[in-house]
Amino acid sequence: MSLDPAIAARLKRNEAGLVAAIAQERGSGDVLMMAWMDDEALARTLATRKATYFSRSRQQLWVKGETSGHTQYVHEVRLDCDGDTVLLLVDQEGAACHTGTHTCWDGDVLLTDQT
C-alpha cells in the first residue's frame, strides 16, 4: 500500500524515515500515546481506519490492538503545521499504553499548576 504522493510530499521525516504520531481519544480529549509511522503505516491507517504504526525495535508495522485487543478506531488524521507530526483522533478500546494504563501519561507528573 502506498501513500498518496501529495501527502507524502508534505511529510518531514526523521533520519529513519519516520514521523511522530500522537493518538488522542476523541471523546475525552486524553492524549493516549505517541508512536512512529512510516509512509506505509500512514497509508494503511488512512485506508483502514485502524491505527497502524512502525515498531522501531521490531522494524515492522503493527496494528494497535492486533494482539492485545486494545484497538484504536481512527476518526480523523491531522498533519501539524511543520509536517513532522500526525495527530490521530481515535476511539480507544482498552488500555492505550503498553503498561496497561489508559494513557502513556498516567505516571510521572513533572510540573503541575497547584491552583
Residue pairs with C-beta under 8 A, 6 or more apart in sequence:
1 40
1 43
1 44
1 47
2 39
2 40
2 43
3 39
3 40
3 42
3 43
3 46
4 43
4 46
7 42
7 46
7 79
8 39
10 79
10 83
11 19
11 39
11 42
11 79
11 83
11 84
12 19
12 82
12 83
12 84
13 19
13 38
13 84
14 84
16 36
16 56
17 38
17 39
18 36
18 37
18 38
18 54
18 56
19 36
19 37
19 38
19 42
19 83
19 84
19 85
19 86
20 34
20 35
20 36
20 37
20 84
20 85
20 86
21 34
21 35
21 36
21 37
21 41
21 42
21 51
21 53
21 85
21 86
21 87
21 88
22 31
22 33
22 34
22 85
22 86
22 87
22 88
23 31
23 32
23 33
23 34
23 35
23 51
23 64
23 72
23 88
23 90
23 92
23 96
24 30
24 31
24 32
24 87
24 88
24 89
24 90
25 31
25 32
25 89
25 90
25 91
25 92
25 96
25 103
26 75
26 76
26 89
26 90
26 91
27 91
30 102
30 103
31 103
31 105
32 72
32 90
32 92
32 96
32 97
32 102
32 103
32 104
33 96
33 97
33 103
33 104
34 104
35 53
35 54
35 64
36 53
36 54
36 55
36 56
37 45
37 52
37 53
37 54
37 86
38 54
38 61
40 54
40 61
41 52
41 53
41 54
41 61
42 52
42 77
42 86
44 50
44 52
44 61
44 63
45 51
45 52
45 74
45 77
45 88
46 77
49 73
49 74
49 75
50 63
50 64
50 65
50 71
50 72
50 73
50 74
51 63
51 64
51 65
51 71
51 72
51 73
51 74
51 88
51 90
52 61
52 62
52 63
52 64
53 61
53 62
53 64
54 60
54 61
54 62
55 61
55 62
64 70
64 71
64 72
64 96
65 71
65 72
65 93
65 94
68 94
68 95
69 93
69 94
70 92
70 93
70 94
70 95
70 96
71 92
71 93
71 94
72 88
72 90
72 91
72 92
72 93
72 96
73 90
73 91
73 93
74 88
74 89
74 90
75 89
75 90
75 91
76 88
76 89
77 86
77 87
77 88
77 89
78 86
78 87
78 89
79 85
79 86
79 87
80 86
80 87
92 102
95 101
95 102
96 102
96 103
96 104
97 103
97 104
97 106
101 107
